Amino acid sequence: MSARRGAGLAELLVTLVLSGVVMATATRSLVHHVRLQRDRAAQAQADEIAGDAVAILRAELGHADGNPRVLGDTAVELASVRVVAVACERSAVRLVLPASAGWWSPPRTGDSVAVMDTLTGREWRAAVAATGTQHATASCPSGGARLTLATQPPPSVPVLLLPVRVWRVVRYTAYRAGDGSWWLGERSCLPVCGSAQPVAGPLLAPAQGGWRLAMVPGPEGRPVALDVGVRTAVRGRAAGVFSRIAVASVP
């Protein structure tokens, strides 16, 4: 009996030791797997942030008027066209542009409109004081965007016959948030630049190459492309994108 008890105790000790080894191995494997998944998620997030920052600027430049301005090497200001369409309704200072025109982005207060003045041969321009949604009517069967202008068009501006151009002056810039992190922000700049609204980030500081811009001039000095460099890091995983974006020539 004593020998049998000794053997049973030894077997139990061996089982416990083996169980501990298996548990330690499984724990190390699980920790490694979790760390690997976190690294992959952080890398994917960093890649997405860098890609989004470039994609946003590429989309804006694709609708810009062809004369963006680089301010220093961390900000670019441009006039981005939202739509060119013929109004389907007009009343005093109010215009309705049809939804079928295909707005690139919804209109908002502070945007600008321009229509050709048949008397002077130049564009007549006005600021948008308010916006709204127009439901379908006989003259606007698809509905549309209702724009209240700051001033009334003169009689020499036939807004129901000529295309109305709506654009927005925006500035994309790197800025530092309250928690010390750096972001790519958008500022509407008409009539003055407002506070930056975050659109992509966090980024590395500009001194670390988080957001760098350089204009590429053509033979006549007109901007033909914009070099954009973006760098970010998420939980130790870094990502960077460099892209040369062509500047569109929107009328």
C-alpha positions, 0 to 999 in steps of 0.5 A, a space after each residue: 500500500 505504501 509503495 502504491 501511494 508513493 507511485 500515485 503521488 509521483 504520477 500526480 506530480 508529473 501530471 501537474 508539471 506537464 500540465 504547467 508546461 502545456 499551460 505555459 506554452 499555450 499562454 505564450 502562444 496566445 500572448 504572441 497571437 494577440 500581440 501579432 493581431 494588435 500589430 496587424 491592426 495597428 499597421 492596417 490603421 496606420 496605412 488607412 490613415 496615410 491613404 485617406 489623407 492623400 485620397 482626400 486631397 486628390 479628390 479636392 484637387 480633382 475639382 479645384 479651379 487649377 490655381 491652388 496655393 501652397 502656404 509654407 509646406 504644411 498647408 494648401 488653399 484651393 477653390 474647389 467646385 461643388 457643381 456647375 448647373 442651370 437653376 430650375 427655380 429662382 425667386 429674388 435672392 433664392 436659387 434652386 439647383 437640381 439634384 440631377 446635376 450631381 453635386 460633388 458634395 452638399 452645399 453649405 453656408 459660406 459657399 460662393 456662386 458665380 454666373 455670367 453677367 451678359 451686360 459686362 461679360 464677366 462673372 457675377 458672384 455672391 456668397 451663399 447665406 443659407 442652404 436648404 433642400 427643395 422637394 420635387 416641383 413642376 419646374 424641379 422634378 428631381 428636387 434640388 438644393 435651395 441656395 439663399 444668396 447674400 445679394 440679388 442677381 441683377 437683371 443682366 444675369 439670367 440664372 435660369 438660362 446660364 450655368 451657375 457655378 458653386 465653389 468653396 475656398 478651403 484650406 487643408 493644413 496640419 494642426 495640433 489638437 488639444 491632446 498634442 496629437 497632429 491631424 490633417 484639418 479642413 478650414 473653410 476660408 470664405 470670407 475668413 478661415 474658420 477653425 480646422 475640422 479634423 479629416 485624417 489622423 493622427 499624423 506625425 508632427 510636421 518636423 517628422 514629415 507627418 504632412 509635407 506639401 510642394 507645388 510642381 510648376 509647369 513650363 508657364 509657371 502654372 501649378 500642374 501637380 502637388 507633391 504630398 507626403 504623409 507619415 503616421 504611427 499607430 501603437 508603434 507601427 509606422 506608415 508613409 505615403 508619397 504621391 504626386 497629384 495632378 492639378 485639374 483645370 476646372 472652368 
